[in-house]
Amino acid sequence: MIEASEHVEDELAKSASTKSGPRRMLNEAQVLAIVPVSPVTLWRMEKTGRFPRGSVITPNRKVWFEDEVIAWQNEINGRARGRPNHPSGSKS
C-alpha cells in the first residue's frame, strides 16, 4: 500500500508542476491513497468542513479536485505539530 501511495504522490507532484490544462480529478480510492484515513473518516471530515468537498459528477461517482487536496495538505503541514485541531475548542 505504501508503494501505491508513493506512486500517487509522485503523479500528483508531476501534475501539480504543470499548471496548464484542466484541473485533475481524483476518485475516492486515489484520495484515500494519499490521505491516511478510512472512508468513513474522510466522509466525516468532509461533512464537518475539515476536508474539501467533493463533486458528484454522476449518481455513483464522486471526485475531488487535486489542487484542493494539495492545498488542504499544505494547510495541515502549516499547523503546529502535536496539537489537535478540534473545531469546538480544546477537548478535556
A tleap script that builds the chain and sets N, CA, C and O, in Angstrom:
source leaprc.protein.ff14SB
mol = sequence {
  NMET ILE GLU ALA SER GLU HIE VAL GLU ASP
  GLU LEU ALA LYS SER ALA SER THR LYS SER
  GLY PRO ARG ARG MET LEU ASN GLU ALA GLN
  VAL LEU ALA ILE VAL PRO VAL SER PRO VAL
  THR LEU TRP ARG MET GLU LYS THR GLY ARG
  PHE PRO ARG GLY SER VAL ILE THR PRO ASN
  ARG LYS VAL TRP PHE GLU ASP GLU VAL ILE
  ALA TRP GLN ASN GLU ILE ASN GLY ARG ALA
  ARG GLY ARG PRO ASN HIE PRO SER GLY SER
  LYS CSER
}
set mol.1.N position { 0.825 -1.198 0.000 }
set mol.1.CA position { 0.000 0.000 0.000 }
set mol.1.C position { 0.862 1.252 0.000 }
set mol.1.O position { 0.494 2.264 -0.597 }
set mol.2.N position { 2.015 1.187 0.671 }
set mol.2.CA position { 2.891 2.345 0.716 }
set mol.2.C position { 3.409 2.665 -0.678 }
set mol.2.O position { 3.488 3.835 -1.054 }
set mol.3.N position { 3.765 1.639 -1.453 }
set mol.3.CA position { 4.266 1.864 -2.804 }
set mol.3.C position { 3.207 2.549 -3.662 }
set mol.3.O position { 3.528 3.468 -4.416 }
set mol.4.N position { 1.962 2.121 -3.559 }
set mol.4.CA position { 0.881 2.746 -4.327 }
set mol.4.C position { 0.713 4.199 -3.913 }
set mol.4.O position { 0.505 5.072 -4.757 }
set mol.5.N position { 0.804 4.457 -2.615 }
set mol.5.CA position { 0.669 5.819 -2.117 }
set mol.5.C position { 1.796 6.700 -2.639 }
set mol.5.O position { 1.567 7.841 -3.042 }
set mol.6.N position { 3.018 6.162 -2.630 }
set mol.6.CA position { 4.155 6.926 -3.138 }
set mol.6.C position { 3.986 7.208 -4.624 }
set mol.6.O position { 4.312 8.299 -5.092 }
set mol.7.N position { 3.474 6.222 -5.372 }
set mol.7.CA position { 3.251 6.410 -6.804 }
set mol.7.C position { 2.224 7.515 -7.044 }
set mol.7.O position { 2.419 8.369 -7.909 }
set mol.8.N position { 1.144 7.499 -6.288 }
set mol.8.CA position { 0.110 8.528 -6.439 }
set mol.8.C position { 0.685 9.891 -6.090 }
set mol.8.O position { 0.414 10.871 -6.784 }
set mol.9.N position { 1.481 9.970 -5.015 }
set mol.9.CA position { 2.082 11.243 -4.635 }
set mol.9.C position { 3.037 11.745 -5.713 }
set mol.9.O position { 3.085 12.944 -5.985 }
set mol.10.N position { 3.805 10.832 -6.336 }
set mol.10.CA position { 4.691 11.224 -7.435 }
set mol.10.C position { 3.886 11.786 -8.598 }
set mol.10.O position { 4.251 12.806 -9.182 }
set mol.11.N position { 2.786 11.111 -8.930 }
set mol.11.CA position { 1.931 11.581 -10.021 }
set mol.11.C position { 1.325 12.943 -9.686 }
set mol.11.O position { 1.216 13.811 -10.552 }
set mol.12.N position { 0.930 13.123 -8.420 }
set mol.12.CA position { 0.370 14.406 -8.003 }
set mol.12.C position { 1.412 15.509 -8.122 }
set mol.12.O position { 1.102 16.613 -8.570 }
set mol.13.N position { 2.636 15.217 -7.726 }
set mol.13.CA position { 3.696 16.214 -7.806 }
set mol.13.C position { 3.972 16.594 -9.255 }
set mol.13.O position { 4.169 17.769 -9.565 }
set mol.14.N position { 3.985 15.602 -10.142 }
set mol.14.CA position { 4.226 15.877 -11.561 }
set mol.14.C position { 3.120 16.752 -12.138 }
set mol.14.O position { 3.395 17.737 -12.824 }
set mol.15.N position { 1.871 16.390 -11.859 }
set mol.15.CA position { 0.768 17.148 -12.444 }
set mol.15.C position { 0.615 18.514 -11.787 }
set mol.15.O position { 0.137 19.453 -12.424 }
set mol.16.N position { 1.013 18.639 -10.526 }
set mol.16.CA position { 0.928 19.931 -9.856 }
set mol.16.C position { 1.926 20.916 -10.453 }
set mol.16.O position { 1.701 22.126 -10.441 }
set mol.17.N position { 3.038 20.386 -10.977 }
set mol.17.CA position { 4.043 21.265 -11.560 }
set mol.17.C position { 3.611 21.805 -12.916 }
set mol.17.O position { 4.139 22.822 -13.367 }
set mol.18.N position { 2.669 21.152 -13.570 }
set mol.18.CA position { 2.154 21.640 -14.848 }
set mol.18.C position { 0.795 22.271 -14.599 }
set mol.18.O position { -0.211 21.572 -14.475 }
set mol.19.N position { 0.770 23.593 -14.526 }
set mol.19.CA position { -0.456 24.307 -14.158 }
set mol.19.C position { -1.430 24.474 -15.317 }
set mol.19.O position { -2.600 24.783 -15.091 }
set mol.20.N position { -0.978 24.276 -16.548 }
set mol.20.CA position { -1.873 24.476 -17.685 }
set mol.20.C position { -2.775 23.266 -17.873 }
set mol.20.O position { -2.444 22.156 -17.456 }
set mol.21.N position { -3.901 23.492 -18.495 }
set mol.21.CA position { -4.816 22.390 -18.763 }
set mol.21.C position { -5.915 22.294 -17.730 }
set mol.21.O position { -5.973 23.094 -16.796 }
set mol.22.N position { -6.783 21.317 -17.894 }
set mol.22.CA position { -7.913 21.163 -16.967 }
set mol.22.C position { -7.448 20.679 -15.597 }
set mol.22.O position { -6.387 20.070 -15.457 }
set mol.23.N position { -8.264 20.965 -14.600 }
set mol.23.CA position { -7.959 20.510 -13.242 }
set mol.23.C position { -8.106 18.998 -13.169 }
set mol.23.O position { -9.065 18.438 -13.701 }
set mol.24.N position { -7.176 18.347 -12.525 }
set mol.24.CA position { -7.210 16.895 -12.396 }
set mol.24.C position { -8.201 16.509 -11.303 }
set mol.24.O position { -8.246 17.128 -10.239 }
set mol.25.N position { -8.991 15.480 -11.581 }
set mol.25.CA position { -9.972 14.977 -10.618 }
set mol.25.C position { -9.476 13.659 -10.048 }
set mol.25.O position { -8.901 12.838 -10.763 }
set mol.26.N position { -9.704 13.462 -8.745 }
set mol.26.CA position { -9.313 12.235 -8.059 }
set mol.26.C position { -10.558 11.528 -7.557 }
set mol.26.O position { -11.464 12.165 -7.018 }
set mol.27.N position { -10.608 10.212 -7.731 }
set mol.27.CA position { -11.724 9.464 -7.161 }
set mol.27.C position { -11.403 9.139 -5.699 }
set mol.27.O position { -10.321 9.462 -5.211 }
set mol.28.N position { -12.336 8.507 -5.014 }
set mol.28.CA position { -12.155 8.239 -3.586 }
set mol.28.C position { -10.933 7.375 -3.319 }
set mol.28.O position { -10.192 7.635 -2.370 }
set mol.29.N position { -10.710 6.359 -4.133 }
set mol.29.CA position { -9.553 5.477 -3.933 }
set mol.29.C position { -8.247 6.256 -4.058 }
set mol.29.O position { -7.310 6.019 -3.295 }
set mol.30.N position { -8.177 7.175 -5.005 }
set mol.30.CA position { -6.972 7.981 -5.178 }
set mol.30.C position { -6.763 8.925 -4.002 }
set mol.30.O position { -5.632 9.120 -3.557 }
set mol.31.N position { -7.837 9.508 -3.500 }
set mol.31.CA position { -7.727 10.390 -2.335 }
set mol.31.C position { -7.271 9.586 -1.122 }
set mol.31.O position { -6.391 10.021 -0.381 }
set mol.32.N position { -7.870 8.412 -0.920 }
set mol.32.CA position { -7.514 7.589 0.234 }
set mol.32.C position { -6.096 7.037 0.133 }
set mol.32.O position { -5.507 6.673 1.151 }
set mol.33.N position { -5.537 6.967 -1.074 }
set mol.33.CA position { -4.155 6.516 -1.240 }
set mol.33.C position { -3.163 7.566 -0.736 }
set mol.33.O position { -2.035 7.228 -0.377 }
set mol.34.N position { -3.574 8.832 -0.707 }
set mol.34.CA position { -2.659 9.882 -0.253 }
set mol.34.C position { -3.049 10.483 1.091 }
set mol.34.O position { -2.226 11.135 1.734 }
set mol.35.N position { -4.275 10.277 1.521 }
set mol.35.CA position { -4.729 10.763 2.826 }
set mol.35.C position { -4.966 9.531 3.698 }
set mol.35.O position { -5.893 8.765 3.435 }
set mol.36.N position { -4.150 9.326 4.728 }
set mol.36.CA position { -4.212 8.085 5.509 }
set mol.36.C position { -5.364 8.030 6.512 }
set mol.36.O position { -5.143 8.008 7.722 }
set mol.37.N position { -6.578 8.008 6.004 }
set mol.37.CA position { -7.766 7.882 6.846 }
set mol.37.C position { -8.689 6.843 6.225 }
set mol.37.O position { -8.499 6.441 5.077 }
set mol.38.N position { -9.680 6.413 6.979 }
set mol.38.CA position { -10.662 5.465 6.454 }
set mol.38.C position { -11.693 6.217 5.613 }
set mol.38.O position { -11.795 7.441 5.708 }
set mol.39.N position { -12.453 5.499 4.795 }
set mol.39.CA position { -13.512 6.159 4.020 }
set mol.39.C position { -14.515 6.903 4.901 }
set mol.39.O position { -14.979 7.984 4.537 }
set mol.40.N position { -14.848 6.332 6.053 }
set mol.40.CA position { -15.813 6.982 6.952 }
set mol.40.C position { -15.220 8.265 7.532 }
set mol.40.O position { -15.912 9.278 7.636 }
set mol.41.N position { -13.949 8.226 7.908 }
set mol.41.CA position { -13.299 9.426 8.434 }
set mol.41.C position { -13.221 10.508 7.368 }
set mol.41.O position { -13.422 11.686 7.665 }
set mol.42.N position { -12.932 10.123 6.135 }
set mol.42.CA position { -12.917 11.087 5.033 }
set mol.42.C position { -14.289 11.742 4.897 }
set mol.42.O position { -14.389 12.960 4.746 }
set mol.43.N position { -15.338 10.935 4.950 }
set mol.43.CA position { -16.708 11.450 4.853 }
set mol.43.C position { -16.998 12.419 5.998 }
set mol.43.O position { -17.571 13.486 5.777 }
set mol.44.N position { -16.602 12.053 7.229 }
set mol.44.CA position { -16.843 12.925 8.389 }
set mol.44.C position { -16.074 14.234 8.271 }
set mol.44.O position { -16.604 15.304 8.570 }
set mol.45.N position { -14.819 14.144 7.833 }
set mol.45.CA position { -14.012 15.354 7.670 }
set mol.45.C position { -14.627 16.282 6.626 }
set mol.45.O position { -14.651 17.500 6.800 }
set mol.46.N position { -15.114 15.701 5.560 }
set mol.46.CA position { -15.759 16.492 4.507 }
set mol.46.C position { -17.050 17.120 5.038 }
set mol.46.O position { -17.331 18.289 4.771 }
set mol.47.N position { -17.822 16.353 5.777 }
set mol.47.CA position { -19.105 16.821 6.309 }
set mol.47.C position { -18.925 17.989 7.282 }
set mol.47.O position { -19.736 18.915 7.307 }
set mol.48.N position { -17.853 17.938 8.086 }
set mol.48.CA position { -17.619 18.988 9.081 }
set mol.48.C position { -16.794 20.152 8.540 }
set mol.48.O position { -16.525 21.109 9.266 }
set mol.49.N position { -16.392 20.077 7.271 }
set mol.49.CA position { -15.637 21.166 6.674 }
set mol.49.C position { -14.141 21.104 6.909 }
set mol.49.O position { -13.436 22.071 6.619 }
set mol.50.N position { -13.633 19.987 7.428 }
set mol.50.CA position { -12.197 19.847 7.668 }
set mol.50.C position { -11.465 19.251 6.475 }
set mol.50.O position { -10.254 19.041 6.540 }
set mol.51.N position { -12.175 18.975 5.390 }
set mol.51.CA position { -11.589 18.457 4.155 }
set mol.51.C position { -12.398 19.029 3.000 }
set mol.51.O position { -13.603 19.239 3.141 }
set mol.52.N position { -11.760 19.287 1.859 }
set mol.52.CA position { -12.504 19.861 0.726 }
set mol.52.C position { -13.695 18.999 0.315 }
set mol.52.O position { -13.617 17.770 0.338 }
set mol.53.N position { -14.774 19.635 -0.054 }
set mol.53.CA position { -15.961 18.910 -0.521 }
set mol.53.C position { -15.721 18.368 -1.912 }
set mol.53.O position { -15.169 19.048 -2.777 }
set mol.54.N position { -16.140 17.141 -2.113 }
set mol.54.CA position { -16.053 16.536 -3.431 }
set mol.54.C position { -17.231 16.968 -4.289 }
set mol.54.O position { -18.188 17.572 -3.805 }
set mol.55.N position { -17.142 16.648 -5.555 }
set mol.55.CA position { -18.217 16.958 -6.504 }
set mol.55.C position { -18.781 15.662 -7.052 }
set mol.55.O position { -18.033 14.787 -7.488 }
set mol.56.N position { -20.092 15.539 -7.029 }
set mol.56.CA position { -20.746 14.357 -7.589 }
set mol.56.C position { -20.923 14.616 -9.081 }
set mol.56.O position { -21.630 15.542 -9.479 }
set mol.57.N position { -20.269 13.785 -9.910 }
set mol.57.CA position { -20.340 14.012 -11.354 }
set mol.57.C position { -21.297 13.055 -12.048 }
set mol.57.O position { -21.736 13.324 -13.167 }
set mol.58.N position { -21.623 11.953 -11.407 }
set mol.58.CA position { -22.676 11.037 -11.856 }
set mol.58.C position { -23.312 10.475 -10.596 }
set mol.58.O position { -22.769 10.673 -9.509 }
set mol.59.N position { -24.440 9.783 -10.695 }
set mol.59.CA position { -25.074 9.261 -9.484 }
set mol.59.C position { -24.165 8.370 -8.628 }
set mol.59.O position { -24.354 8.294 -7.414 }
set mol.60.N position { -23.198 7.703 -9.230 }
set mol.60.CA position { -22.330 6.797 -8.475 }
set mol.60.C position { -20.866 7.214 -8.476 }
set mol.60.O position { -20.002 6.396 -8.163 }
set mol.61.N position { -20.567 8.448 -8.814 }
set mol.61.CA position { -19.163 8.866 -8.896 }
set mol.61.C position { -18.968 10.230 -8.251 }
set mol.61.O position { -19.591 11.219 -8.638 }
set mol.62.N position { -18.087 10.256 -7.256 }
set mol.62.CA position { -17.726 11.494 -6.585 }
set mol.62.C position { -16.231 11.710 -6.797 }
set mol.62.O position { -15.446 10.765 -6.726 }
set mol.63.N position { -15.846 12.944 -7.053 }
set mol.63.CA position { -14.442 13.260 -7.286 }
set mol.63.C position { -14.041 14.494 -6.478 }
set mol.63.O position { -14.879 15.304 -6.081 }
set mol.64.N position { -12.744 14.608 -6.252 }
set mol.64.CA position { -12.166 15.769 -5.598 }
set mol.64.C position { -11.155 16.367 -6.552 }
set mol.64.O position { -10.493 15.643 -7.296 }
set mol.65.N position { -11.032 17.683 -6.536 }
set mol.65.CA position { -10.032 18.328 -7.370 }
set mol.65.C position { -8.674 18.216 -6.684 }
set mol.65.O position { -8.520 18.519 -5.501 }
set mol.66.N position { -7.709 17.774 -7.460 }
set mol.66.CA position { -6.362 17.539 -6.949 }
set mol.66.C position { -5.777 18.783 -6.290 }
set mol.66.O position { -5.169 18.684 -5.224 }
set mol.67.N position { -5.948 19.942 -6.899 }
set mol.67.CA position { -5.362 21.156 -6.339 }
set mol.67.C position { -5.961 21.505 -4.978 }
set mol.67.O position { -5.270 22.071 -4.131 }
set mol.68.N position { -7.231 21.179 -4.755 }
set mol.68.CA position { -7.856 21.434 -3.457 }
set mol.68.C position { -7.316 20.485 -2.394 }
set mol.68.O position { -7.124 20.884 -1.245 }
set mol.69.N position { -7.069 19.233 -2.770 }
set mol.69.CA position { -6.497 18.267 -1.827 }
set mol.69.C position { -5.073 18.686 -1.468 }
set mol.69.O position { -4.680 18.603 -0.304 }
set mol.70.N position { -4.303 19.132 -2.452 }
set mol.70.CA position { -2.937 19.586 -2.196 }
set mol.70.C position { -2.945 20.822 -1.298 }
set mol.70.O position { -2.116 20.932 -0.394 }
set mol.71.N position { -3.864 21.746 -1.536 }
set mol.71.CA position { -3.976 22.936 -0.684 }
set mol.71.C position { -4.312 22.531 0.748 }
set mol.71.O position { -3.792 23.116 1.698 }
set mol.72.N position { -5.184 21.530 0.907 }
set mol.72.CA position { -5.524 21.029 2.238 }
set mol.72.C position { -4.286 20.436 2.906 }
set mol.72.O position { -4.052 20.671 4.092 }
set mol.73.N position { -3.485 19.664 2.154 }
set mol.73.CA position { -2.257 19.091 2.705 }
set mol.73.C position { -1.312 20.198 3.166 }
set mol.73.O position { -0.715 20.096 4.237 }
set mol.74.N position { -1.175 21.240 2.374 }
set mol.74.CA position { -0.301 22.350 2.745 }
set mol.74.C position { -0.806 23.049 4.002 }
set mol.74.O position { -0.010 23.475 4.839 }
set mol.75.N position { -2.121 23.166 4.136 }
set mol.75.CA position { -2.714 23.765 5.335 }
set mol.75.C position { -2.419 22.904 6.561 }
set mol.75.O position { -2.069 23.424 7.620 }
set mol.76.N position { -2.559 21.601 6.415 }
set mol.76.CA position { -2.267 20.680 7.516 }
set mol.76.C position { -0.801 20.787 7.904 }
set mol.76.O position { -0.470 20.792 9.090 }
set mol.77.N position { 0.073 20.872 6.920 }
set mol.77.CA position { 1.504 20.956 7.163 }
set mol.77.C position { 1.862 22.240 7.901 }
set mol.77.O position { 2.855 22.273 8.629 }
set mol.78.N position { 1.079 23.291 7.729 }
set mol.78.CA position { 1.350 24.563 8.371 }
set mol.78.C position { 0.881 24.645 9.815 }
set mol.78.O position { 1.249 25.580 10.526 }
set mol.79.N position { 0.089 23.699 10.257 }
set mol.79.CA position { -0.401 23.708 11.639 }
set mol.79.C position { 0.720 23.337 12.601 }
set mol.79.O position { 1.705 22.701 12.226 }
set mol.80.N position { 0.543 23.751 13.847 }
set mol.80.CA position { 1.503 23.379 14.885 }
set mol.80.C position { 1.456 21.874 15.083 }
set mol.80.O position { 0.380 21.290 15.213 }
set mol.81.N position { 2.597 21.264 15.105 }
set mol.81.CA position { 2.657 19.806 15.250 }
set mol.81.C position { 2.370 19.403 16.692 }
set mol.81.O position { 2.764 20.082 17.640 }
set mol.82.N position { 1.673 18.277 16.829 }
set mol.82.CA position { 1.395 17.739 18.149 }
set mol.82.C position { 0.188 18.340 18.833 }
set mol.82.O position { -0.135 17.962 19.959 }
set mol.83.N position { -0.483 19.265 18.180 }
set mol.83.CA position { -1.666 19.878 18.775 }
set mol.83.C position { -2.882 19.493 17.963 }
set mol.83.O position { -2.922 19.750 16.760 }
set mol.84.N position { -3.877 18.883 18.588 }
set mol.84.CA position { -5.087 18.525 17.851 }
set mol.84.C position { -5.857 19.769 17.427 }
set mol.84.O position { -5.820 20.797 18.103 }
set mol.85.N position { -6.548 19.662 16.311 }
set mol.85.CA position { -7.345 20.781 15.811 }
set mol.85.C position { -8.814 20.438 15.996 }
set mol.85.O position { -9.455 19.908 15.088 }
set mol.86.N position { -9.341 20.740 17.167 }
set mol.86.CA position { -10.747 20.472 17.443 }
set mol.86.C position { -11.560 21.711 17.103 }
set mol.86.O position { -11.282 22.788 17.630 }
set mol.87.N position { -12.568 21.584 16.227 }
set mol.87.CA position { -13.346 22.749 15.817 }
set mol.87.C position { -14.095 23.425 16.959 }
set mol.87.O position { -14.381 24.619 16.878 }
set mol.88.N position { -14.417 22.694 18.016 }
set mol.88.CA position { -15.189 23.278 19.114 }
set mol.88.C position { -14.294 23.722 20.267 }
set mol.88.O position { -14.788 23.929 21.376 }
set mol.89.N position { -13.013 23.872 20.038 }
set mol.89.CA position { -12.103 24.268 21.101 }
set mol.89.C position { -11.355 23.069 21.634 }
set mol.89.O position { -11.357 21.999 21.024 }
set mol.90.N position { -10.719 23.250 22.769 }
set mol.90.CA position { -9.928 22.145 23.318 }
set mol.90.C position { -10.835 21.128 23.983 }
set mol.90.O position { -11.831 21.471 24.620 }
set mol.91.N position { -10.469 19.886 23.819 }
set mol.91.CA position { -11.227 18.801 24.452 }
set mol.91.C position { -10.476 18.356 25.689 }
set mol.91.O position { -9.258 18.179 25.654 }
set mol.92.N position { -11.185 18.180 26.759 }
set mol.92.CA position { -10.564 17.756 28.012 }
set mol.92.C position { -10.809 16.303 28.264 }
set mol.92.O position { -10.359 15.768 29.277 }
savepdb mol mol.pdb
quit
